[in-house]
Amino acid sequence: MSLVLDPAAQDLLFREARTANAFTDEPVTEEQVRAIYDLVKYGPTAFNQTPLRVTLVRSPEARERLVAHMAEGNRPKTATAPLVAILSADNEFHEELPALFPAFPAAKDAFFAERPVRERSAALNAALQAAYFIVGVRAAGLAAGPMTGFDSEGVRKEFLDDDHTPLMVVNIGRPGPDASHPRSPRLAYEDVVTTV
């Protein structure tokens, strides 16, 4: 085999994993979320920056406020998921670079002094981290339902601040019956990969 990862783990993380639209009522614990983060924090980013921020929506009041900002089709599943996480990009991530990238502490000012540059970098690298987070949810034996169908500005004002940009809302839990749609097609290797 060309892959070192055990086939069962390959299935868990990729082949059999699906975006979940319905969940059981089994809770997602703080320990599970901590274990997910402790695994995925090692995913690579540029300059080892860590712009991803995770806001866990646990209280019924906060859930109700979030559901009001979701697109109509996303409201029922967000209202009933055991746990919902708002993933956002911290546009002031550069303040942590001297500690996170000690090989070149001056990167903070040399590359990220201007806010538009930071916003582009934060969006890209937090999106990478968000993908790692979703794979981490799967590694915990849970399912993720990532969504971008929401009022971004409303979510930012309701839960974040001007230095944070919402990226996605992720429903998390054990998938319930009929939680996923049939697998949609994917592009073939020959459609995606070019050798030069």
C-alpha positions in Angstrom: 0.0 0.0 0.0 1.1 3.5 -0.7 -0.4 4.9 2.5 1.1 4.2 5.9 -2.1 5.1 7.8 -4.2 2.1 8.8 -7.1 1.5 6.3 -9.6 1.7 9.2 -8.2 5.1 10.1 -8.3 6.2 6.4 -12.0 5.3 6.4 -12.7 7.0 9.7 -11.0 10.3 8.6 -11.9 10.4 4.9 -13.6 7.6 2.9 -16.5 6.9 5.3 -16.6 10.2 7.0 -19.5 12.4 6.0 -20.9 15.9 6.7 -23.6 15.2 9.3 -27.0 16.9 9.2 -28.6 15.1 12.1 -27.2 13.9 15.4 -28.0 11.8 18.4 -28.5 13.6 21.7 -25.2 12.2 23.2 -23.3 15.2 24.5 -19.9 16.2 23.3 -17.7 16.7 26.4 -15.1 19.4 27.1 -12.6 16.5 27.3 -13.4 15.5 23.8 -13.0 19.0 22.4 -9.7 19.4 24.3 -8.4 16.2 22.9 -9.4 17.3 19.4 -7.6 20.6 19.8 -4.5 19.0 21.4 -4.2 16.8 18.3 -4.9 19.3 15.5 -2.8 22.1 16.9 0.2 20.5 15.3 -1.1 21.0 11.7 1.3 23.2 9.7 0.7 26.9 9.0 2.8 29.7 7.6 5.3 31.0 10.3 3.6 28.6 12.7 0.9 31.2 13.1 -2.3 30.2 15.0 -5.1 32.5 13.9 -7.9 30.0 14.4 -10.2 30.7 17.3 -13.0 28.3 18.5 -16.1 29.6 20.2 -18.1 26.7 21.7 -21.9 27.5 21.8 -23.1 25.4 24.7 -25.8 27.4 26.5 -29.4 27.4 25.2 -29.5 31.2 25.2 -26.3 31.4 23.1 -27.6 28.7 20.8 -30.8 30.6 20.2 -28.9 33.7 19.4 -26.7 31.8 16.9 -29.6 30.0 15.2 -31.2 33.4 14.4 -28.1 34.2 12.3 -28.0 30.9 10.4 -29.4 30.5 6.9 -33.0 29.0 7.0 -31.9 25.5 5.9 -29.1 25.4 8.6 -31.3 26.4 11.5 -32.9 23.1 12.5 -29.6 21.2 12.5 -27.8 24.0 14.4 -30.6 24.1 16.9 -30.4 20.4 17.7 -26.7 19.5 17.4 -25.1 18.4 20.7 -22.4 21.0 20.2 -21.8 23.9 17.9 -18.5 25.7 17.3 -18.0 29.0 15.6 -14.6 29.0 13.9 -13.0 32.4 13.3 -9.8 34.0 12.3 -8.0 36.2 14.7 -6.6 39.1 12.6 -4.3 40.1 15.4 -2.6 36.7 15.4 0.8 38.4 14.8 1.1 39.4 18.4 1.8 35.8 19.3 4.4 35.2 16.6 7.5 36.1 18.8 6.6 33.1 21.0 5.2 30.8 18.3 8.0 31.4 15.8 11.1 31.9 17.9 13.4 31.2 14.9 12.4 34.7 13.5 10.6 36.8 16.2 10.8 39.8 13.9 8.3 38.2 11.5 5.6 39.9 13.5 6.6 43.3 12.2 8.6 42.4 9.1 5.6 40.6 7.4 2.4 41.4 9.3 2.6 45.1 10.3 -0.3 46.0 8.0 -3.8 44.9 8.8 -4.8 43.9 5.2 -1.8 41.6 5.0 -2.8 40.1 8.4 -6.4 39.6 7.4 -5.4 37.6 4.2 -2.9 35.5 6.1 -5.3 34.9 9.0 -8.1 33.8 6.6 -5.9 31.3 4.8 -4.1 29.9 7.8 -7.3 29.7 10.0 -9.0 27.9 7.1 -6.2 25.4 7.1 -6.6 25.0 10.9 -10.4 24.7 10.5 -9.8 21.8 8.1 -7.5 20.1 10.6 -10.2 20.7 13.3 -12.8 18.9 11.2 -10.5 15.9 10.7 -9.8 16.0 14.4 -13.6 15.8 15.1 -13.6 12.7 12.9 -10.6 11.3 14.7 -12.6 11.5 18.0 -15.3 9.3 16.4 -17.6 12.2 16.0 -19.1 13.8 12.9 -18.9 17.4 11.8 -21.3 19.5 9.9 -19.4 22.6 8.7 -21.5 25.4 7.3 -20.8 28.8 5.8 -24.5 29.6 5.3 -24.9 32.3 8.0 -24.9 36.1 8.5 -21.2 36.6 9.0 -21.5 40.1 10.3 -24.3 39.2 12.6 -22.3 36.3 14.1 -19.3 38.6 14.5 -21.3 41.2 16.3 -23.1 38.7 18.5 -20.2 36.5 19.5 -16.8 38.0 18.5 -15.3 41.4 18.0 -13.8 43.6 15.2 -10.5 41.6 15.3 -12.1 38.3 14.5 -13.6 37.1 11.2 -16.1 34.2 11.3 -15.2 31.4 8.9 -17.7 28.7 9.5 -20.1 27.2 12.0 -19.6 23.5 12.7 -22.2 21.2 14.2 -20.5 18.4 16.2 -21.8 15.1 17.6 -22.5 11.5 16.9 -24.4 11.1 13.7 -28.1 10.1 14.0 -30.1 8.0 11.6 -30.0 9.3 8.0 -27.5 11.9 9.1 -25.9 12.2 5.7 -26.8 12.5 2.0 -25.4 9.9 -0.4 -21.8 10.5 -1.2 -21.5 13.0 -4.1 -18.9 12.4 -6.9 -15.4 13.7 -6.6 -13.0 14.6 -9.4 -10.5 12.0 -10.6 -6.8 12.3 -10.1 -6.3 13.0 -13.8 -8.8 15.9 -13.5 -6.9 17.5 -10.7 -3.1 16.7 -10.9 -0.8 18.1 -13.5 2.9 17.3 -13.8 5.2 19.9 -15.3 
